[in-house]
Amino acid sequence: MNRVFIKTYGCQMNERDSEAVAALLRGRGYIIAPDEHQADIILLNTCAVRDQAEQKAIGKAGYLMNRKKKKQPKLKVGIMGCMAQNRGLDLIDTLPDLDLLVGTQKFHRVPDMLDNLRDENSVLSPKPSTLIDLEEEEGSQNEIRLHLKEKGLQPSAFVSIMQGCNMRCAFCIVPKTRGTERCRPIASIVQETEELVANGTKEVTLLGQIVTSYGRGEIEMVNGKSAFVQLLEALSEIDGLERIRFTSPHPRGFRQDLVDAYGYLPKLMPQVHLPLQSGSDRILKAMKRPYSSERFLEIVASLKTVKPDMFFSTDIIVGFPGETDEDFEMTRKLFDHVEFDMGFIFKYSPRSGTVSAEEMEDNVPSEVKEERNQILLKRLAIHSEKRNRGLIGSTQQVLIEGKARRGESMYTGRTPGNRKLVFKANERLVGQIVPVRVTDAGTSALMGELVIQE
């Protein structure tokens, strides 16, 4: 029993956690199965931010429990991550035959727990057949390094720099599931990145619940620069690292030192994910978001001053409790003013344990949420296609990530602005940054042709 399949729900942080668990398991001698039907152990790395993600994971776990009973009695099933942390032992009541329940600060313990599952003498409460570890662990942020030497070339890689969140946004479950903010030392992050670069990585994306809060209260400012900007500067010194990105920040983190960094750090890519959530100051206050729509626009303007070609993506929640037509119209107007070229539009759903779920009435009808959602999605498509078509005729420096899903000899990569570009190339160019002339554009991707360098 040593073949493990990991199914991931939710955000890039979850994807990164799943990759780390897979790497640790390989190091322990486990085989990562390509699909669930070839696995002896199935781990679901779950999300608790949206109800739909939770329901999908619970439904999948129930399906696997049924399969275990009827067809595959030796199958082991575990739930990891945010939903495990949020629901805790209640999941055992819902899924009594679950074999493993692992919290967000215990991913590095998964190999030991799977070893225990293979030991018939292992007994942990509340029932002998269930291994549970949901406790906090001091220093867990230093266990989130990624060991990927056996994975091969990664043109672009995620690097986790911190865990947890100290914000208390009314709609968000993350502080409950991920704990308080804890950061890794700059030297440790630099070392991990150097190892990735030595293995061929050209681009890293820094990950954190609120990545711009990195080191706040733990690392002193130097010459007016925050710990996060100090980290960006340290990473920029790494020979062979060509591109730096980060997600997900908070508008409050965009102080002048970070804005200025876009002007003097050429490796910091001209693309910012700036979560708005709402364009109504009244709703922002109810959400406990410590900025106004005016301040948000000031941040956008300051970034465009430093980088006129900056690309912007965002997060929006429609149908938050109490959101009126007027509130939504403010969001739409601001959305159109910035002309976000990428975005994630969510319909509000109450999450247990959050302020909005416990103290506010979910009083916006579902059909109204859907209507507002569709309006913004249509506006997003218009903005995205407009920005993409504006790139036709330009030559973009593209990091080739691999083969495209369709088309013989077609490959795909990302521009500095994080736009997907598809073009004909040779496999030997994977992992390289090459000039590509944009020839056509759609809503979500660009088409181009490789510029032959003489």
VOPAGU-2260 file (C-alpha; in pm, 1 decimal, decimal comma):
REM VOPAGU-2260
SITE   aa  ch    i         X         Y         Z
SITE  MET   A    0       0,0       0,0       0,0
SITE  ASN   A    1     221,6     280,2    -123,7
SITE  ARG   A    2      50,2     445,9    -420,4
SITE  VAL   A    3     -97,7     784,5    -328,6
SITE  PHE   A    4    -324,2    1014,8    -529,7
SITE  ILE   A    5    -374,1    1374,4    -412,5
SITE  LYS   A    6    -676,3    1570,6    -534,6
SITE  THR   A    7    -660,6    1945,6    -470,6
SITE  TYR   A    8    -945,3    2191,2    -425,1
SITE  GLY   A    9    -911,6    2569,1    -403,3
SITE  CYS   A   10    -628,0    2817,3    -427,6
SITE  GLN   A   11    -264,7    2826,6    -537,7
SITE  MET   A   12    -160,7    2783,1    -175,5
SITE  ASN   A   13    -343,3    2450,7    -170,8
SITE  GLU   A   14    -177,2    2349,6    -497,9
SITE  ARG   A   15     159,9    2435,2    -348,9
SITE  ASP   A   16      80,4    2240,5     -28,3
SITE  SER   A   17     -21,0    1936,3    -232,9
SITE  GLU   A   18     304,5    1953,7    -429,0
SITE  ALA   A   19     500,4    1972,0    -103,0
SITE  VAL   A   20     316,6    1670,0      43,3
SITE  ALA   A   21     377,3    1476,7    -280,2
SITE  ALA   A   22     749,0    1559,1    -268,1
SITE  LEU   A   23     774,7    1448,1      94,9
SITE  LEU   A   24     592,5    1124,3      17,0
SITE  ARG   A   25     821,9    1048,5    -275,9
SITE  GLY   A   26    1114,7    1099,0     -42,8
SITE  ARG   A   27     963,6     842,9     195,0
SITE  GLY   A   28     929,0     586,9     -85,4
SITE  TYR   A   29     563,1     638,2    -177,6
SITE  ILE   A   30     455,6     651,1    -541,6
SITE  ILE   A   31     235,3     940,4    -653,2
SITE  ALA   A   32     -34,9     784,0    -866,7
SITE  PRO   A   33    -147,9     960,8   -1186,3
SITE  ASP   A   34    -516,4     909,3   -1101,0
SITE  GLU   A   35    -734,3     785,2    -817,6
SITE  HIS   A   36    -804,7     447,4    -975,1
SITE  GLN   A   37    -437,9     351,8    -951,4
SITE  ALA   A   38    -404,2     450,9    -585,8
SITE  ASP   A   39    -413,2     266,1    -255,1
SITE  ILE   A   40    -440,8     594,0     -64,4
SITE  ILE   A   41    -641,4     899,5    -174,3
SITE  LEU   A   42    -587,0    1235,7      -6,4
SITE  LEU   A   43    -824,6    1527,3     -62,7
SITE  ASN   A   44    -657,4    1862,9       1,2
SITE  THR   A   45    -958,4    2081,6      70,3
SITE  CYS   A   46   -1073,7    2443,6      66,0
SITE  ALA   A   47   -1309,8    2612,6     312,0
SITE  VAL   A   48   -1332,1    2957,5     153,0
SITE  ARG   A   49   -1635,5    2874,5     -63,3
SITE  ASP   A   50   -1924,9    2647,5      28,1
SITE  GLN   A   51   -1923,3    2494,3    -319,4
SITE  ALA   A   52   -1562,9    2375,8    -276,3
SITE  GLU   A   53   -1649,4    2220,5      60,4
SITE  GLN   A   54   -1953,6    2042,5     -77,4
SITE  LYS   A   55   -1753,2    1904,6    -370,8
SITE  ALA   A   56   -1489,9    1767,0    -135,1
SITE  ILE   A   57   -1746,0    1614,9     102,4
SITE  GLY   A   58   -1931,4    1462,1    -191,8
SITE  LYS   A   59   -1608,6    1317,7    -329,5
SITE  ALA   A   60   -1513,4    1174,9       8,9
SITE  GLY   A   61   -1856,9    1015,2      42,5
SITE  TYR   A   62   -1821,0     860,5    -301,1
SITE  LEU   A   63   -1481,5     719,1    -206,8
SITE  MET   A   64   -1619,2     581,2     122,0
SITE  ASN   A   65   -1888,6     399,8     -73,2
SITE  ARG   A   66   -1631,6     264,3    -318,3
SITE  LYS   A   67   -1423,2     144,1     -25,7
SITE  LYS   A   68   -1716,5     -45,2     124,8
SITE  LYS   A   69   -1834,3    -209,6    -196,8
SITE  LYS   A   70   -1527,5    -262,1    -414,5
SITE  GLN   A   71   -1198,5    -167,2    -249,3
SITE  PRO   A   72   -1195,2    -246,2     125,0
SITE  LYS   A   73    -821,5    -176,2     162,0
SITE  LEU   A   74    -849,2     175,2      16,6
SITE  LYS   A   75    -742,7     451,3     258,4
SITE  VAL   A   76    -900,5     796,7     232,4
SITE  GLY   A   77    -781,8    1114,1     402,4
SITE  ILE   A   78    -889,2    1478,1     414,7
SITE  MET   A   79    -627,2    1751,3     453,2
SITE  GLY   A   80    -627,5    2127,9     460,5
SITE  CYS   A   81    -868,8    2408,6     531,6
SITE  MET   A   82   -1195,0    2214,1     547,6
SITE  ALA   A   83   -1033,9    1962,3     782,5
SITE  GLN   A   84    -916,3    2249,3    1003,4
SITE  ASN   A   85   -1251,5    2429,2     991,6
SITE  ARG   A   86   -1488,4    2137,5    1044,9
SITE  GLY   A   87   -1260,3    1927,0    1259,2
SITE  LEU   A   88   -1412,4    1625,0    1428,3
SITE  ASP   A   89   -1754,5    1704,6    1280,2
SITE  LEU   A   90   -1621,1    1547,2     959,7
SITE  ILE   A   91   -1583,6    1217,8    1143,1
SITE  ASP   A   92   -1954,4    1229,9    1225,3
SITE  THR   A   93   -2032,5    1289,3     856,2
SITE  LEU   A   94   -1769,4    1045,9     726,8
SITE  PRO   A   95   -1718,9     785,8    1004,1
SITE  ASP   A   96   -1501,9     561,5     786,8
SITE  LEU   A   97   -1247,1     833,2     712,4
SITE  ASP   A   98    -890,8     712,4     771,9
SITE  LEU   A   99    -702,1    1040,3     802,8
SITE  LEU   A  100    -774,8    1400,6     902,2
SITE  VAL   A  101    -485,4    1649,3     875,6
SITE  GLY   A  102    -487,5    2021,1     957,9
SITE  THR   A  103    -316,1    2305,9     775,1
SITE  GLN   A  104     -12,3    2317,9    1004,5
SITE  LYS   A  105      59,2    1946,1     978,5
SITE  PHE   A  106     120,8    1879,3     608,3
SITE  HIS   A  107     481,3    1784,1     683,9
SITE  ARG   A  108     350,7    1511,4     915,6
SITE  VAL   A  109     158,2    1330,6     640,9
SITE  PRO   A  110     433,1    1075,6     559,7
SITE  ASP   A  111     449,0     971,4     924,7
SITE  MET   A  112      71,5     944,0     942,6
SITE  LEU   A  113      55,7     729,4     629,1
SITE  ASP   A  114     324,2     506,4     776,3
SITE  ASN   A  115     100,8     472,0    1082,1
SITE  LEU   A  116    -195,1     379,5     865,0
SITE  ARG   A  117       7,4      83,7     744,3
SITE  ASP   A  118      73,6     -21,3    1104,0
SITE  GLU   A  119    -212,3    -234,6    1232,9
SITE  ASN   A  120    -114,9    -155,3    1591,1
SITE  SER   A  121    -168,1     219,7    1549,6
SITE  VAL   A  122    -444,1     348,4    1780,7
SITE  LEU   A  123    -537,8     717,2    1807,3
SITE  SER   A  124    -861,8     858,6    1946,4
SITE  PRO   A  125   -1146,6     911,9    1895,0
SITE  LYS   A  126   -1161,5     582,3    1704,4
SITE  PRO   A  127    -887,7     330,8    1620,2
SITE  SER   A  128    -929,6     358,2    1245,4
SITE  THR   A  129    -896,2     735,9    1220,3
SITE  LEU   A  130    -566,8     925,5    1245,8
SITE  ILE   A  131    -627,7    1289,6    1338,9
SITE  ASP   A  132    -390,7    1583,5    1377,4
SITE  LEU   A  133    -548,3    1929,0    1374,3
SITE  GLU   A  134    -331,2    2096,3    1637,1
SITE  GLU   A  135    -126,6    2411,9    1588,1
SITE  GLU   A  136     247,8    2362,6    1563,4
SITE  GLU   A  137     503,8    2627,4    1648,0
SITE  GLY   A  138     747,8    2681,3    1363,5
SITE  SER   A  139     527,2    2507,5    1105,8
SITE  GLN   A  140     593,4    2794,7     863,1
SITE  ASN   A  141     951,9    2671,2     839,3
SITE  GLU   A  142     836,4    2327,3     725,4
SITE  ILE   A  143     680,9    2451,3     400,5
SITE  ARG   A  144     990,3    2431,6     185,6
SITE  LEU   A  145     943,8    2245,3    -138,2
SITE  HIS   A  146    1175,2    1954,9    -217,8
SITE  LEU   A  147    1139,2    1904,9    -591,2
SITE  LYS   A  148    1468,7    1775,0    -721,6
SITE  GLU   A  149    1295,2    1459,8    -837,5
SITE  LYS   A  150    1020,8    1650,7   -1021,0
SITE  GLY   A  151    1242,4    1782,6   -1300,0
SITE  LEU   A  152    1234,5    2119,2   -1474,0
SITE  GLN   A  153     991,6    2379,7   -1341,2
SITE  PRO   A  154    1010,9    2694,7   -1555,4
SITE  SER   A  155     784,5    2865,5   -1300,2
SITE  ALA   A  156     751,8    2761,8    -935,1
SITE  PHE   A  157     556,3    2859,8    -624,1
SITE  VAL   A  158     749,4    2951,2    -308,8
SITE  SER   A  159     555,5    2984,2      17,6
SITE  ILE   A  160     696,9    3260,4     233,8
SITE  MET   A  161     452,8    3263,6     526,7
SITE  GLN   A  162     148,3    3104,8     685,0
SITE  GLY   A  163    -162,6    3247,4     843,7
SITE  CYS   A  164    -349,9    3576,6     841,6
SITE  ASN   A  165    -406,8    3847,7    1104,0
SITE  MET   A  166    -686,0    4024,6     918,2
SITE  ARG   A  167   -1045,9    3970,9    1022,4
SITE  CYS   A  168   -1241,0    4027,5     702,2
SITE  ALA   A  169   -1605,8    3958,0     780,1
SITE  PHE   A  170   -1650,4    3702,6     502,2
SITE  CYS   A  171   -1324,0    3509,9     537,3
SITE  ILE   A  172   -1253,7    3181,2     713,4
SITE  VAL   A  173    -876,1    3184,3     651,1
SITE  PRO   A  174    -764,2    3313,1     995,9
SITE  LYS   A  175    -950,9    3019,9    1149,8
SITE  THR   A  176    -814,3    2759,5     909,3
SITE  ARG   A  177    -457,5    2886,7     865,7
SITE  GLY   A  178    -387,8    3052,3    1200,9
SITE  THR   A  179    -202,9    3375,7    1270,9
SITE  GLU   A  180      72,1    3518,0    1051,6
SITE  ARG   A  181     410,8    3346,6    1075,8
SITE  CYS   A  182     688,4    3416,5     827,4
SITE  ARG   A  183     994,2    3226,1     711,3
SITE  PRO   A  184    1338,2    3390,3     736,5
SITE  ILE   A  185    1452,4    3576,5     423,9
SITE  ALA   A  186    1767,4    3362,4     405,9
SITE  SER   A  187    1561,0    3041,2     396,7
SITE  ILE   A  188    1341,0    3170,3     113,8
SITE  VAL   A  189    1646,0    3284,3     -81,9
SITE  GLN   A  190    1810,0    2944,3     -37,5
SITE  GLU   A  191    1501,2    2757,3    -160,9
SITE  THR   A  192    1475,9    2988,2    -460,7
SITE  GLU   A  193    1845,0    2939,9    -541,2
SITE  GLU   A  194    1790,6    2563,2    -540,0
SITE  LEU   A  195    1496,7    2599,1    -776,9
SITE  VAL   A  196    1698,0    2825,1   -1008,2
SITE  ALA   A  197    1986,2    2577,0   -1008,2
SITE  ASN   A  198    1732,4    2320,0   -1132,2
SITE  GLY   A  199    1618,5    2544,7   -1419,3
SITE  THR   A  200    1345,5    2764,5   -1270,2
SITE  LYS   A  201    1330,8    3112,2   -1423,6
SITE  GLU   A  202    1027,6    3252,6   -1237,9
SITE  VAL   A  203     895,5    3227,4    -883,3
SITE  THR   A  204     557,6    3329,1    -745,1
SITE  LEU   A  205     566,3    3410,4    -374,3
SITE  LEU   A  206     268,2    3277,2    -182,7
SITE  GLY   A  207     102,1    3386,1     139,6
SITE  GLN   A  208    -247,5    3442,9     271,7
SITE  ILE   A  209    -166,1    3815,7     263,6
SITE  VAL   A  210     175,4    3807,4     107,9
SITE  THR   A  211     239,2    4180,6     150,6
SITE  SER   A  212     212,8    4136,5     528,6
SITE  TYR   A  213     529,2    3925,6     520,7
SITE  GLY   A  214     745,9    3991,7     826,4
SITE  ARG   A  215     516,3    4253,4     976,4
SITE  GLY   A  216     603,0    4272,6    1346,1
SITE  GLU   A  217     881,5    4014,3    1305,5
SITE  ILE   A  218    1136,8    4177,2    1072,8
SITE  GLU   A  219    1236,4    4540,3    1120,0
SITE  MET   A  220    1208,8    4797,7     843,1
SITE  VAL   A  221    1539,1    4899,4     684,7
SITE  ASN   A  222    1580,7    5241,5     522,9
SITE  GLY   A  223    1205,3    5280,9     514,5
SITE  LYS   A  224    1155,7    4946,5     338,0
SITE  SER   A  225     921,1    4677,0     468,2
SITE  ALA   A  226    1029,7    4317,8     518,9
SITE  PHE   A  227     844,5    4222,8     200,5
SITE  VAL   A  228    1036,2    4474,6     -10,1
SITE  GLN   A  229    1359,3    4358,8     153,9
SITE  LEU   A  230    1270,0    4005,3      44,9
SITE  LEU   A  231    1199,3    4118,5    -312,5
SITE  GLU   A  232    1536,5    4292,3    -323,8
SITE  ALA   A  233    1716,7    3983,6    -190,3
SITE  LEU   A  234    1552,1    3758,0    -447,7
SITE  SER   A  235    1633,7    4002,9    -726,1
SITE  GLU   A  236    2003,4    3946,4    -653,6
SITE  ILE   A  237    1983,2    3576,5    -746,9
SITE  ASP   A  238    2167,4    3509,3   -1072,2
SITE  GLY   A  239    1951,9    3313,7   -1313,7
SITE  LEU   A  240    1620,3    3415,9   -1159,2
SITE  GLU   A  241    1449,0    3626,4   -1424,1
SITE  ARG   A  242    1098,8    3691,2   -1291,7
SITE  ILE   A  243     929,4    3749,3    -956,6
SITE  ARG   A  244     555,4    3751,9    -893,3
SITE  PHE   A  245     346,3    3730,5    -577,0
SITE  THR   A  246      -7,0    3654,2    -463,9
SITE  SER   A  247    -229,5    3726,3    -285,0
SITE  PRO   A  248    -165,8    4075,7    -146,6
SITE  HIS   A  249    -393,3    4320,6      33,6
SITE  PRO   A  250    -444,8    4683,8     -75,4
SITE  ARG   A  251    -314,9    4803,8     261,7
SITE  GLY   A  252      22,0    4647,7     177,2
SITE  PHE   A  253      83,3    4879,1    -118,6
SITE  ARG   A  254     272,2    5150,1      59,6
SITE  GLN   A  255     514,2    5369,8    -131,4
SITE  ASP   A  256     813,6    5140,7     -76,2
SITE  LEU   A  257     639,6    4856,0    -259,2
SITE  VAL   A  258     507,2    5084,6    -534,3
SITE  ASP   A  259     859,5    5224,4    -585,7
SITE  ALA   A  260    1002,4    4870,6    -607,8
SITE  TYR   A  261     828,1    4824,5    -941,4
SITE  GLY   A  262    1043,8    5107,6   -1075,2
SITE  TYR   A  263    1386,9    4977,4    -974,3
SITE  LEU   A  264    1346,1    4597,3    -964,7
SITE  PRO   A  265    1326,0    4483,6   -1328,3
SITE  LYS   A  266    1266,5    4123,1   -1223,2
SITE  LEU   A  267     940,4    4223,9   -1050,1
SITE  MET   A  268     681,2    4161,4   -1319,1
SITE  PRO   A  269     435,8    4438,7   -1421,3
SITE  GLN   A  270     125,6    4253,7   -1305,9
SITE  VAL   A  271     -59,0    4302,2    -976,8
SITE  HIS   A  272    -340,9    4104,5    -821,4
SITE  LEU   A  273    -524,3    4369,6    -617,5
SITE  PRO   A  274    -836,5    4233,7    -442,1
SITE  LEU   A  275   -1109,4    4498,7    -443,0
SITE  GLN   A  276   -1404,1    4290,0    -309,6
SITE  SER   A  277   -1646,2    4585,4    -345,4
SITE  GLY   A  278   -1653,0    4937,4    -487,5
SITE  SER   A  279   -1894,0    5057,8    -219,6
SITE  ASP   A  280   -1735,5    5215,1      88,4
SITE  ARG   A  281   -2036,7    5112,2     293,9
SITE  ILE   A  282   -1995,1    4747,1     195,1
SITE  LEU   A  283   -1616,5    4762,8     238,7
SITE  LYS   A  284   -1671,9    4880,8     595,1
SITE  ALA   A  285   -1920,2    4599,8     658,8
SITE  MET   A  286   -1664,2    4356,4     513,5
SITE  LYS   A  287   -1404,7    4498,2     755,2
SITE  ARG   A  288   -1176,6    4591,2     467,8
SITE  PRO   A  289    -954,8    4878,8     591,7
SITE  TYR   A  290    -949,7    5094,1     277,2
SITE  SER   A  291   -1190,2    5306,3      76,0
SITE  SER   A  292   -1268,5    5300,3    -294,3
SITE  GLU   A  293   -1078,6    5629,8    -322,1
SITE  ARG   A  294    -768,2    5478,9    -161,4
SITE  PHE   A  295    -793,1    5178,7    -391,1
SITE  LEU   A  296    -792,6    5404,3    -697,0
SITE  GLU   A  297    -495,9    5595,5    -554,2
SITE  ILE   A  298    -299,7    5270,0    -535,5
SITE  VAL   A  299    -388,3    5184,9    -895,9
SITE  ALA   A  300    -284,4    5533,7   -1011,1
SITE  SER   A  301      46,6    5520,3    -821,9
SITE  LEU   A  302     133,1    5183,1    -974,0
SITE  LYS   A  303      49,5    5306,6   -1323,1
SITE  THR   A  304     273,4    5608,5   -1264,8
SITE  VAL   A  305     567,4    5378,6   -1194,9
SITE  LYS   A  306     466,4    5117,6   -1456,2
SITE  PRO   A  307     230,7    5259,3   -1721,5
SITE  ASP   A  308     189,1    4913,7   -1878,7
SITE  MET   A  309      83,2    4748,2   -1549,8
SITE  PHE   A  310    -170,8    4465,1   -1570,7
SITE  PHE   A  311    -432,2    4437,3   -1295,0
SITE  SER   A  312    -638,9    4144,6   -1170,3
SITE  THR   A  313    -879,6    4142,5    -876,5
SITE  ASP   A  314   -1129,3    3958,9    -655,6
SITE  ILE   A  315   -1492,0    4072,9    -626,3
SITE  ILE   A  316   -1772,4    3944,5    -403,6
SITE  VAL   A  317   -2125,1    4020,8    -522,0
SITE  GLY   A  318   -2432,1    3987,7    -303,9
SITE  PHE   A  319   -2262,2    4052,5      29,2
SITE  PRO   A  320   -2525,2    4100,7     304,8
SITE  GLY   A  321   -2696,5    4434,8     261,6
SITE  GLU   A  322   -2557,7    4504,3     -86,3
SITE  THR   A  323   -2809,5    4724,6    -267,8
SITE  ASP   A  324   -2838,7    4802,4    -637,4
SITE  GLU   A  325   -2660,1    5131,2    -564,7
SITE  ASP   A  326   -2374,1    4950,0    -389,5
SITE  PHE   A  327   -2334,4    4713,2    -680,2
SITE  GLU   A  328   -2341,0    4999,2    -929,5
SITE  MET   A  329   -2047,2    5157,3    -742,7
SITE  THR   A  330   -1859,5    4829,3    -781,5
SITE  ARG   A  331   -1940,5    4810,7   -1151,6
SITE  LYS   A  332   -1826,5    5167,5   -1212,8
SITE  LEU   A  333   -1497,7    5117,0   -1031,9
SITE  PHE   A  334   -1451,2    4784,3   -1209,9
SITE  ASP   A  335   -1494,7    4959,2   -1545,8
SITE  HIS   A  336   -1275,6    5252,6   -1442,5
SITE  VAL   A  337    -976,3    5029,5   -1364,3
SITE  GLU   A  338   -1054,9    4794,2   -1655,4
SITE  PHE   A  339    -926,4    4484,0   -1478,7
SITE  ASP   A  340    -792,2    4243,5   -1737,5
SITE  MET   A  341    -821,3    3938,1   -1511,1
SITE  GLY   A  342   -1044,9    3866,4   -1214,8
SITE  PHE   A  343   -1227,2    3623,0    -990,4
SITE  ILE   A  344   -1592,3    3708,5    -935,8
SITE  PHE   A  345   -1764,9    3527,1    -649,2
SITE  LYS   A  346   -2123,4    3511,5    -531,1
SITE  TYR   A  347   -2133,3    3557,1    -155,7
SITE  SER   A  348   -2203,2    3247,6      51,7
SITE  PRO   A  349   -2191,8    3245,1     433,7
SITE  ARG   A  350   -1908,6    3048,6     591,0
SITE  SER   A  351   -1951,1    2914,4     942,2
SITE  GLY   A  352   -1723,1    3084,5    1189,8
SITE  THR   A  353   -1710,9    3417,5    1007,0
SITE  VAL   A  354   -1856,0    3748,5    1125,9
SITE  SER   A  355   -2084,6    3779,8     825,9
SITE  ALA   A  356   -2233,5    3434,0     880,6
SITE  GLU   A  357   -2288,5    3484,5    1253,1
SITE  GLU   A  358   -2395,4    3848,9    1265,9
SITE  MET   A  359   -2541,6    3935,5     924,1
SITE  GLU   A  360   -2842,1    3815,1     730,7
SITE  ASP   A  361   -2771,7    3665,5     389,9
SITE  ASN   A  362   -3047,5    3882,4     243,8
SITE  VAL   A  363   -2953,5    3923,4    -122,4
SITE  PRO   A  364   -3160,7    3677,5    -329,8
SITE  SER   A  365   -2963,2    3413,0    -517,7
SITE  GLU   A  366   -3103,7    3528,5    -851,9
SITE  VAL   A  367   -2979,6    3881,7    -783,0
SITE  LYS   A  368   -2634,8    3748,9    -695,1
SITE  GLU   A  369   -2629,3    3553,7   -1019,0
SITE  GLU   A  370   -2737,0    3856,1   -1223,3
SITE  ARG   A  371   -2466,4    4075,8   -1070,7
SITE  ASN   A  372   -2210,9    3800,0   -1116,3
SITE  GLN   A  373   -2291,8    3771,3   -1485,8
SITE  ILE   A  374   -2276,7    4147,4   -1537,0
SITE  LEU   A  375   -1921,6    4163,3   -1401,1
SITE  LEU   A  376   -1811,6    3852,0   -1586,9
SITE  LYS   A  377   -1927,1    4008,7   -1913,5
SITE  ARG   A  378   -1751,0    4335,4   -1830,7
SITE  LEU   A  379   -1436,0    4138,8   -1743,4
SITE  ALA   A  380   -1443,4    3962,3   -2080,6
SITE  ILE   A  381   -1470,3    4298,1   -2258,4
SITE  HIS   A  382   -1179,6    4448,6   -2062,3
SITE  SER   A  383    -963,3    4140,2   -2106,0
SITE  GLU   A  384   -1014,9    4118,1   -2482,6
SITE  LYS   A  385    -954,5    4491,2   -2523,0
SITE  ARG   A  386    -622,9    4467,8   -2335,1
SITE  ASN   A  387    -521,8    4156,2   -2526,5
SITE  ARG   A  388    -602,5    4302,8   -2865,4
SITE  GLY   A  389    -396,1    4606,3   -2773,4
SITE  LEU   A  390     -93,9    4375,0   -2767,9
SITE  ILE   A  391    -133,6    4262,6   -3130,9
SITE  GLY   A  392     178,7    4355,0   -3321,6
SITE  SER   A  393     395,3    4383,6   -3011,9
SITE  THR   A  394     684,4    4152,5   -2929,8
SITE  GLN   A  395     655,2    3993,2   -2586,8
SITE  GLN   A  396     922,6    3816,3   -2385,2
SITE  VAL   A  397     758,5    3480,6   -2309,2
SITE  LEU   A  398     865,3    3216,5   -2059,5
SITE  ILE   A  399     780,2    2886,8   -2229,8
SITE  GLU   A  400     610,1    2655,8   -1978,8
SITE  GLY   A  401     530,6    2354,7   -2196,3
SITE  LYS   A  402     314,8    2212,5   -2470,8
SITE  ALA   A  403     -23,3    2367,9   -2543,3
SITE  ARG   A  404    -330,0    2150,7   -2498,5
SITE  ARG   A  405    -408,2    2161,0   -2868,7
SITE  GLY   A  406    -213,1    2186,7   -3190,8
SITE  GLU   A  407      90,9    2003,4   -3317,1
SITE  SER   A  408     418,2    2168,1   -3210,7
SITE  MET   A  409     222,1    2436,7   -3025,8
SITE  TYR   A  410     360,2    2562,4   -2696,6
SITE  THR   A  411     239,0    2799,4   -2430,0
SITE  GLY   A  412     398,9    3052,3   -2200,2
SITE  ARG   A  413     340,7    3372,5   -2006,8
SITE  THR   A  414     418,0    3732,6   -2092,0
SITE  PRO   A  415     554,3    3972,6   -1826,8
SITE  GLY   A  416     191,4    4084,1   -1778,0
SITE  ASN   A  417      95,9    3720,2   -1706,4
SITE  ARG   A  418    -101,4    3677,2   -2025,9
SITE  LYS   A  419    -107,3    3330,2   -2179,2
SITE  LEU   A  420      50,5    3320,2   -2526,9
SITE  VAL   A  421      30,1    3019,4   -2761,9
SITE  PHE   A  422     270,3    2976,1   -3052,6
SITE  LYS   A  423     466,0    2718,0   -3253,5
SITE  ALA   A  424     802,8    2626,4   -3104,5
SITE  ASN   A  425    1044,3    2343,6   -3031,4
SITE  GLU   A  426    1051,8    2138,1   -2714,4
SITE  ARG   A  427    1414,2    2235,1   -2648,6
SITE  LEU   A  428    1294,6    2590,4   -2576,4
SITE  VAL   A  429    1081,4    2488,0   -2275,8
SITE  GLY   A  430    1202,7    2680,8   -1974,3
SITE  GLN   A  431    1355,0    2958,2   -2184,9
SITE  ILE   A  432    1243,9    3319,2   -2224,8
SITE  VAL   A  433    1200,4    3395,6   -2595,1
SITE  PRO   A  434    1065,2    3686,0   -2804,7
SITE  VAL   A  435     720,7    3619,5   -2953,4
SITE  ARG   A  436     527,4    3854,6   -3180,4
SITE  VAL   A  437     156,1    3870,0   -3098,9
SITE  THR   A  438     -52,8    3801,9   -3408,4
SITE  ASP   A  439    -402,9    3754,7   -3268,6
SITE  ALA   A  440    -590,4    3778,8   -2940,4
SITE  GLY   A  441    -902,2    3653,5   -2769,9
SITE  THR   A  442   -1055,6    3699,5   -2428,8
SITE  SER   A  443    -827,3    3465,0   -2236,0
SITE  ALA   A  444    -521,0    3409,7   -2452,4
SITE  LEU   A  445    -290,7    3550,2   -2717,8
SITE  MET   A  446    -162,5    3383,6   -3034,6
SITE  GLY   A  447     178,9    3457,6   -3175,6
SITE  GLU   A  448     484,3    3353,8   -3370,7
SITE  LEU   A  449     837,0    3304,3   -3248,0
SITE  VAL   A  450    1073,9    3583,9   -3348,7
SITE  ILE   A  451    1381,0    3430,6   -3506,0
SITE  GLN   A  452    1691,3    3586,6   -3354,8
SITE  GLU   A  453    1984,5    3630,4   -3589,8
